[in-house]
């Protein structure tokens, strides 16, 4: 089975790069990802000093207006710091403006850096997060005649992002699951067990009749293994958090094809989100371009549309 590959973008500024330049880089890469045949393009919500934006919903809207087919989404919204009703309204409107193209990913992480002080008086516990996730899910599943969300439209596809806790929440809140394999280095057996339990426990809904799950990985693809390793060694100098992000594969297109083919067999999923482990735009472009060519993503995309 051919893999379905999407792109995750941290949108981090390089040293001495302006935030606007980083945003424009994200825009260019999203447009290229669509041309190359990638299925999705997700932008993260980060609040550190090197983050070029803290509002994925605004970025998603901008990227959706610049593209035509590719699904755009948040990967993901830090819901423990957000109002679920306002998040639902924002992504519901995006889904109305760009039907069948919007994903809403919910990240379970916490805000770091100086921005934490703004939430010292707020309840950001895990228990509160679970309550917010349940409320957000109910808002999207509510009867359209109640007009809780306006305009009445097909809701975005809701994804839960993270590890085992995210999988449990995805089943409970009846949404899709994207398992994180770059912040946590889970063994193959754990990944397969989590995905299988999600599939087994999932209860179908009108919005998601069958369980949808995938795995997010980080790495670099280049023309040769040596070139990819050089890019990885240079990643810290581009401002990429290489000490935090665990790289799954660094190498040539052939090495990526071997890795993903084995992952499909080991993990039982054909859906992947790829985080290019560099803030250098040319490295990101090379990674996406070579992956798109290696897996014939453009042809696969055309076949799906036709």
C-alpha positions as a Markdown table, in Angstrom:
| # | Residue | x | y | z |
|---|---|---|---|---|
| 1 | Unk | 0.0 | 0.0 | 0.0 |
| 2 | Unk | 1.3 | 3.4 | -0.9 |
| 3 | Unk | 1.8 | 5.8 | 2.0 |
| 4 | Unk | -0.3 | 8.9 | 2.5 |
| 5 | Unk | 2.1 | 11.6 | 3.5 |
| 6 | Unk | 1.5 | 15.0 | 5.0 |
| 7 | Unk | 3.7 | 17.8 | 6.3 |
| 8 | Unk | 4.1 | 19.2 | 9.8 |
| 9 | Unk | 5.7 | 22.7 | 10.0 |
| 10 | Unk | 6.9 | 24.2 | 13.3 |
| 11 | Unk | 7.3 | 27.6 | 11.6 |
| 12 | Unk | 10.3 | 28.5 | 13.7 |
| 13 | Unk | 12.5 | 31.5 | 12.8 |
| 14 | Unk | 16.1 | 31.0 | 11.9 |
| 15 | Unk | 18.6 | 33.1 | 13.8 |
| 16 | Unk | 18.4 | 36.7 | 12.6 |
| 17 | Unk | 15.3 | 35.9 | 10.5 |
| 18 | Unk | 12.2 | 38.0 | 10.9 |
| 19 | Unk | 8.9 | 36.5 | 11.8 |
| 20 | Unk | 7.4 | 37.8 | 8.6 |
| 21 | Unk | 10.1 | 36.1 | 6.6 |
| 22 | Unk | 9.4 | 32.8 | 8.4 |
| 23 | Unk | 5.7 | 33.1 | 7.7 |
| 24 | Unk | 6.4 | 33.7 | 4.0 |
| 25 | Unk | 8.6 | 30.6 | 4.0 |
| 26 | Unk | 5.8 | 28.5 | 5.4 |
| 27 | Unk | 3.5 | 29.9 | 2.7 |
| 28 | Unk | 5.9 | 29.0 | 0.0 |
| 29 | Unk | 6.4 | 25.5 | 1.4 |
| 30 | Unk | 2.7 | 24.8 | 1.7 |
| 31 | Unk | 2.2 | 25.8 | -1.9 |
| 32 | Unk | 5.0 | 23.5 | -3.0 |
| 33 | Unk | 3.7 | 20.7 | -0.8 |
| 34 | Unk | 0.4 | 20.9 | -2.7 |
| 35 | Unk | 2.2 | 20.8 | -6.1 |
| 36 | Unk | 4.2 | 17.8 | -5.0 |
| 37 | Unk | 1.1 | 15.9 | -4.0 |
| 38 | Unk | 1.3 | 15.9 | -0.2 |
| 39 | Unk | -2.1 | 15.2 | 1.5 |
| 40 | Unk | -1.9 | 17.7 | 4.3 |
| 41 | Unk | 0.0 | 20.6 | 5.7 |
| 42 | Unk | -0.3 | 21.3 | 9.4 |
| 43 | Unk | 1.2 | 24.2 | 11.3 |
| 44 | Unk | 2.0 | 24.0 | 15.0 |
| 45 | Unk | 1.0 | 26.4 | 17.8 |
| 46 | Unk | 4.2 | 27.5 | 19.7 |
| 47 | Unk | 4.7 | 30.5 | 22.0 |
| 48 | Unk | 8.5 | 30.5 | 22.3 |
| 49 | Unk | 10.6 | 33.4 | 21.3 |
| 50 | Unk | 11.6 | 31.9 | 18.0 |
| 51 | Unk | 8.0 | 31.1 | 17.0 |
| 52 | Unk | 7.0 | 33.1 | 14.0 |
| 53 | Unk | 3.3 | 33.0 | 15.0 |
| 54 | Unk | 1.1 | 31.9 | 17.9 |
| 55 | Unk | -2.2 | 31.6 | 16.0 |
| 56 | Unk | -2.6 | 28.5 | 13.8 |
| 57 | Unk | -6.1 | 29.3 | 12.8 |
| 58 | Unk | -5.0 | 32.5 | 11.2 |
| 59 | Unk | -2.2 | 30.7 | 9.4 |
| 60 | Unk | -4.5 | 28.0 | 8.3 |
| 61 | Unk | -6.9 | 30.5 | 6.8 |
| 62 | Unk | -4.1 | 32.3 | 5.0 |
| 63 | Unk | -2.6 | 29.0 | 3.6 |
| 64 | Unk | -6.0 | 27.8 | 2.5 |
| 65 | Unk | -6.6 | 31.0 | 0.5 |
| 66 | Unk | -3.2 | 30.4 | -1.3 |
| 67 | Unk | -3.9 | 26.8 | -2.2 |
| 68 | Unk | -6.6 | 24.8 | -3.9 |
| 69 | Unk | -6.6 | 21.1 | -2.9 |
| 70 | Unk | -4.3 | 20.2 | 0.0 |
| 71 | Unk | -5.9 | 19.9 | 3.4 |
| 72 | Unk | -4.7 | 22.5 | 5.9 |
| 73 | Unk | -4.7 | 22.2 | 9.6 |
| 74 | Unk | -3.4 | 22.9 | 13.1 |
| 75 | Unk | -1.0 | 20.4 | 14.4 |
| 76 | Unk | -2.1 | 21.4 | 16.9 |
| 77 | Unk | -4.0 | 23.9 | 19.0 |
| 78 | Unk | -2.9 | 24.1 | 22.6 |
| 79 | Unk | -6.5 | 23.6 | 23.9 |
| 80 | Unk | -5.6 | 23.7 | 27.6 |
| 81 | Unk | -5.0 | 27.5 | 27.1 |
| 82 | Unk | -7.9 | 28.1 | 24.8 |
| 83 | Unk | -11.7 | 28.6 | 25.0 |
| 84 | Unk | -13.2 | 25.5 | 23.2 |
| 85 | Unk | -16.2 | 27.5 | 22.0 |
| 86 | Unk | -14.1 | 30.1 | 20.3 |
| 87 | Unk | -11.8 | 27.4 | 18.8 |
| 88 | Unk | -14.9 | 25.6 | 17.4 |
| 89 | Unk | -16.3 | 28.8 | 15.9 |
| 90 | Unk | -12.9 | 29.7 | 14.2 |
| 91 | Unk | -12.4 | 26.3 | 12.6 |
| 92 | Unk | -16.1 | 25.9 | 11.8 |
| 93 | Unk | -15.8 | 29.1 | 9.8 |
| 94 | Unk | -12.6 | 28.0 | 8.1 |
| 95 | Unk | -14.4 | 24.7 | 7.1 |
| 96 | Unk | -17.3 | 26.7 | 5.7 |
| 97 | Unk | -14.9 | 28.8 | 3.6 |
| 98 | Unk | -12.8 | 25.9 | 2.5 |
| 99 | Unk | -15.0 | 22.8 | 2.5 |
| 100 | Unk | -13.5 | 19.3 | 3.1 |
| 101 | Unk | -10.0 | 20.9 | 3.5 |
| 102 | Unk | -9.7 | 21.8 | 7.2 |
| 103 | Unk | -8.2 | 19.7 | 10.0 |
| 104 | Unk | -8.3 | 20.7 | 13.6 |
| 105 | Unk | -5.5 | 19.0 | 15.6 |
| 106 | Unk | -5.5 | 19.2 | 19.4 |
| 107 | Unk | -2.1 | 19.2 | 21.0 |
| 108 | Unk | -1.8 | 18.1 | 24.6 |
| 109 | Unk | 1.4 | 20.0 | 25.4 |
| 110 | Unk | 2.1 | 23.1 | 27.5 |
| 111 | Unk | 3.3 | 26.6 | 26.7 |
| 112 | Unk | 6.9 | 27.2 | 27.5 |
| 113 | Unk | 9.1 | 30.2 | 27.9 |
| 114 | Unk | 8.1 | 33.6 | 29.1 |
| 115 | Unk | 4.5 | 33.2 | 27.8 |
| 116 | Unk | 3.7 | 30.9 | 30.7 |
| 117 | Unk | 3.4 | 33.8 | 33.1 |
| 118 | Unk | 0.2 | 34.9 | 31.3 |
| 119 | Unk | -1.6 | 31.7 | 32.3 |
| 120 | Unk | -0.4 | 31.4 | 35.9 |
| 121 | Unk | -3.9 | 32.2 | 37.2 |
| 122 | Unk | -5.6 | 29.9 | 34.7 |
| 123 | Unk | -6.6 | 26.2 | 35.2 |
| 124 | Unk | -4.5 | 24.3 | 32.7 |
| 125 | Unk | -4.5 | 20.9 | 34.4 |
| 126 | Unk | -4.9 | 17.7 | 32.5 |
| 127 | Unk | -8.4 | 17.3 | 33.9 |
| 128 | Unk | -9.4 | 20.7 | 32.5 |
| 129 | Unk | -7.9 | 19.7 | 29.1 |
| 130 | Unk | -10.0 | 16.6 | 29.0 |
| 131 | Unk | -13.1 | 18.6 | 29.7 |
| 132 | Unk | -12.3 | 21.1 | 27.0 |
| 133 | Unk | -11.7 | 18.3 | 24.5 |
| 134 | Unk | -15.0 | 16.7 | 25.3 |
| 135 | Unk | -16.8 | 20.0 | 24.9 |
| 136 | Unk | -15.1 | 20.8 | 21.6 |
| 137 | Unk | -16.1 | 17.4 | 20.2 |
| 138 | Unk | -19.7 | 17.9 | 21.4 |
| 139 | Unk | -19.9 | 21.3 | 19.7 |
| 140 | Unk | -18.9 | 19.8 | 16.3 |
| 141 | Unk | -21.3 | 16.8 | 16.8 |
| 142 | Unk | -24.3 | 19.0 | 17.9 |
| 143 | Unk | -27.5 | 19.0 | 15.9 |
| 144 | Unk | -27.1 | 21.5 | 13.0 |
| 145 | Unk | -30.6 | 22.8 | 13.7 |
| 146 | Unk | -29.4 | 24.2 | 17.0 |
| 147 | Unk | -27.1 | 26.5 | 15.1 |
| 148 | Unk | -24.5 | 26.5 | 18.0 |
| 149 | Unk | -21.8 | 27.0 | 15.4 |
| 150 | Unk | -22.3 | 29.5 | 12.5 |
| 151 | Unk | -22.5 | 29.1 | 9.6 |
| 152 | Unk | -24.0 | 25.6 | 9.7 |
| 153 | Unk | -21.6 | 23.6 | 7.6 |
| 154 | Unk | -19.6 | 20.4 | 7.5 |
| 155 | Unk | -17.2 | 20.6 | 10.5 |
| 156 | Unk | -13.5 | 20.2 | 10.2 |
| 157 | Unk | -11.9 | 16.9 | 10.8 |
| 158 | Unk | -10.8 | 16.7 | 14.4 |
| 159 | Unk | -7.5 | 15.0 | 15.3 |
| 160 | Unk | -6.0 | 14.2 | 18.7 |
| 161 | Unk | -2.2 | 14.5 | 18.7 |
| 162 | Unk | 0.1 | 12.8 | 21.2 |
| 163 | Unk | 0.7 | 9.4 | 22.7 |
| 164 | Unk | -1.3 | 6.9 | 24.6 |
| 165 | Unk | -3.3 | 9.5 | 26.4 |
| 166 | Unk | -4.2 | 11.1 | 23.0 |
| 167 | Unk | -5.4 | 7.7 | 21.7 |
| 168 | Unk | -7.7 | 7.3 | 24.7 |
| 169 | Unk | -9.1 | 10.8 | 24.2 |
| 170 | Unk | -9.5 | 10.2 | 20.4 |
| 171 | Unk | -11.7 | 7.2 | 21.2 |
| 172 | Unk | -13.7 | 9.0 | 23.8 |
| 173 | Unk | -14.2 | 12.2 | 21.7 |
| 174 | Unk | -14.8 | 10.3 | 18.5 |
| 175 | Unk | -12.0 | 11.9 | 16.5 |
| 176 | Unk | -9.0 | 10.9 | 14.4 |
| 177 | Unk | -5.6 | 10.1 | 16.0 |
| 178 | Unk | -2.0 | 11.2 | 15.0 |
| 179 | Unk | 0.5 | 9.5 | 17.2 |
| 180 | Unk | 3.7 | 11.5 | 18.0 |
| 181 | Unk | 6.9 | 9.7 | 17.2 |
| 182 | Unk | 9.3 | 12.7 | 17.4 |
| 183 | Unk | 8.8 | 14.0 | 20.9 |
| 184 | Unk | 8.7 | 10.5 | 22.3 |
| 185 | Unk | 10.6 | 7.5 | 20.9 |
| 186 | Unk | 8.1 | 4.7 | 21.2 |
| 187 | Unk | 9.1 | 1.2 | 20.2 |
| 188 | Unk | 7.4 | -0.4 | 17.3 |
| 189 | Unk | 5.4 | -2.8 | 19.4 |
| 190 | Unk | 4.0 | 0.2 | 21.5 |
| 191 | Unk | 3.0 | 2.1 | 18.3 |
| 192 | Unk | 1.3 | -0.9 | 16.9 |
| 193 | Unk | -0.5 | -1.7 | 20.1 |
| 194 | Unk | -1.8 | 1.9 | 20.6 |
| 195 | Unk | -3.0 | 2.1 | 17.0 |
| 196 | Unk | -4.7 | -1.3 | 17.1 |
| 197 | Unk | -6.5 | -0.5 | 20.4 |
| 198 | Unk | -7.7 | 2.8 | 18.9 |
| 199 | Unk | -9.0 | 1.0 | 15.9 |
| 200 | Unk | -10.7 | -1.7 | 18.0 |
| 201 | Unk | -12.3 | 0.7 | 20.5 |
| 202 | Unk | -13.4 | 3.4 | 17.9 |
| 203 | Unk | -17.1 | 4.0 | 17.6 |
| 204 | Unk | -18.1 | 5.3 | 14.1 |
| 205 | Unk | -19.9 | 8.6 | 13.6 |
| 206 | Unk | -21.4 | 10.3 | 10.6 |
| 207 | Unk | -18.3 | 12.5 | 10.4 |
| 208 | Unk | -15.8 | 9.7 | 10.8 |
| 209 | Unk | -17.4 | 6.4 | 9.8 |
| 210 | Unk | -14.1 | 4.5 | 10.1 |
| 211 | Unk | -11.1 | 5.1 | 12.4 |
| 212 | Unk | -8.4 | 7.2 | 10.9 |
| 213 | Unk | -4.9 | 7.2 | 12.4 |
| 214 | Unk | -1.4 | 8.0 | 11.5 |
| 215 | Unk | 2.1 | 8.6 | 12.9 |
| 216 | Unk | 4.1 | 11.9 | 12.9 |
| 217 | Unk | 7.8 | 11.4 | 12.4 |
| 218 | Unk | 10.8 | 13.8 | 11.9 |
| 219 | Unk | 13.8 | 13.5 | 9.6 |
| 220 | Unk | 15.7 | 14.8 | 6.6 |
| 221 | Unk | 15.7 | 13.5 | 3.0 |
| 222 | Unk | 18.5 | 14.5 | 0.7 |
| 223 | Unk | 20.1 | 13.2 | -2.5 |
| 224 | Unk | 22.5 | 11.1 | -0.5 |
| 225 | Unk | 22.9 | 9.8 | 3.0 |
| 226 | Unk | 26.0 | 11.9 | 3.5 |
| 227 | Unk | 24.3 | 15.1 | 2.4 |
| 228 | Unk | 21.3 | 14.3 | 4.7 |
| 229 | Unk | 23.7 | 13.8 | 7.6 |
| 230 | Unk | 25.4 | 17.1 | 6.9 |
| 231 | Unk | 22.0 | 18.8 | 7.0 |
| 232 | Unk | 21.1 | 17.1 | 10.3 |
| 233 | Unk | 24.5 | 18.2 | 11.8 |
| 234 | Unk | 23.7 | 21.8 | 10.7 |
| 235 | Unk | 20.1 | 21.8 | 12.0 |
| 236 | Unk | 21.0 | 23.3 | 15.4 |
| 237 | Unk | 22.6 | 26.3 | 13.7 |
| 238 | Unk | 19.3 | 26.9 | 11.9 |
| 239 | Unk | 17.5 | 27.1 | 15.2 |
| 240 | Unk | 15.8 | 23.8 | 14.9 |
| 241 | Unk | 15.3 | 22.0 | 18.3 |
| 242 | Unk | 17.3 | 19.0 | 17.3 |
| 243 | Unk | 18.0 | 18.1 | 21.0 |
| 244 | Unk | 14.3 | 17.7 | 21.7 |
| 245 | Unk | 13.1 | 16.3 | 18.4 |
| 246 | Unk | 14.0 | 12.6 | 17.8 |
| 247 | Unk | 14.8 | 11.9 | 14.2 |
| 248 | Unk | 13.3 | 8.7 | 12.7 |
| 249 | Unk | 15.2 | 8.7 | 9.4 |
| 250 | Unk | 18.0 | 10.8 | 7.9 |
| 251 | Unk | 19.1 | 9.8 | 4.4 |
| 252 | Unk | 18.4 | 9.3 | 0.8 |
| 253 | Unk | 15.0 | 8.7 | -0.9 |
| 254 | Unk | 15.8 | 5.0 | -0.9 |
| 255 | Unk | 16.4 | 5.0 | 2.8 |
| 256 | Unk | 13.1 | 6.8 | 3.3 |
| 257 | Unk | 11.3 | 4.3 | 1.1 |
| 258 | Unk | 12.7 | 1.4 | 3.1 |
| 259 | Unk | 11.8 | 3.0 | 6.4 |
| 260 | Unk | 8.2 | 3.9 | 5.5 |
| 261 | Unk | 7.6 | 0.5 | 3.8 |
| 262 | Unk | 8.8 | -1.2 | 7.0 |
| 263 | Unk | 6.8 | 1.2 | 9.2 |
| 264 | Unk | 3.6 | 0.3 | 7.2 |
| 265 | Unk | 4.2 | -3.3 | 8.0 |
| 266 | Unk | 5.3 | -2.8 | 11.6 |
| 267 | Unk | 2.8 | -0.2 | 12.7 |
| 268 | Unk | -0.2 | -1.1 | 10.7 |
| 269 | Unk | -0.8 | 2.4 | 9.2 |
| 270 | Unk | -0.1 | 3.9 | 5.9 |
| 271 | Unk | -0.6 | 7.5 | 7.0 |
| 272 | Unk | 2.3 | 9.7 | 8.0 |
| 273 | Unk | 3.0 | 13.3 | 8.9 |
| 274 | Unk | 6.6 | 14.4 | 8.2 |
| 275 | Unk | 8.5 | 17.1 | 10.1 |
| 276 | Unk | 11.6 | 18.2 | 8.1 |
| 277 | Unk | 14.2 | 18.6 | 10.8 |
| 278 | Unk | 15.7 | 22.0 | 9.8 |
| 279 | Unk | 14.7 | 25.6 | 9.7 |
| 280 | Unk | 16.6 | 26.1 | 6.4 |
| 281 | Unk | 14.0 | 26.5 | 3.7 |
| 282 | Unk | 16.1 | 24.9 | 1.0 |
| 283 | Unk | 16.6 | 21.8 | 3.2 |
| 284 | Unk | 12.9 | 21.6 | 3.8 |
| 285 | Unk | 12.2 | 21.9 | 0.1 |
| 286 | Unk | 14.7 | 19.2 | -0.8 |
| 287 | Unk | 13.2 | 16.9 | 1.7 |
| 288 | Unk | 9.7 | 17.4 | 0.4 |
| 289 | Unk | 10.6 | 17.4 | -3.2 |
| 290 | Unk | 12.6 | 14.1 | -3.0 |
| 291 | Unk | 9.9 | 12.4 | -0.9 |
| 292 | Unk | 7.2 | 13.6 | -3.3 |
| 293 | Unk | 9.1 | 12.2 | -6.3 |
| 294 | Unk | 10.1 | 8.9 | -4.5 |
| 295 | Unk | 6.6 | 8.0 | -3.6 |
| 296 | Unk | 4.9 | 9.5 | -6.7 |
| 297 | Unk | 2.7 | 11.6 | -4.5 |
| 298 | Unk | 1.6 | 13.9 | -7.4 |
| 299 | Unk | 0.4 | 10.9 | -9.5 |
| 300 | Unk | -1.4 | 9.4 | -6.5 |
| 301 | Unk | -3.1 | 12.7 | -5.8 |
| 302 | Unk | -4.3 | 13.0 | -9.3 |
| 303 | Unk | -5.6 | 9.4 | -9.3 |
| 304 | Unk | -7.6 | 10.1 | -6.1 |
| 305 | Unk | -9.1 | 13.3 | -7.5 |
| 306 | Unk | -10.1 | 11.6 | -10.8 |
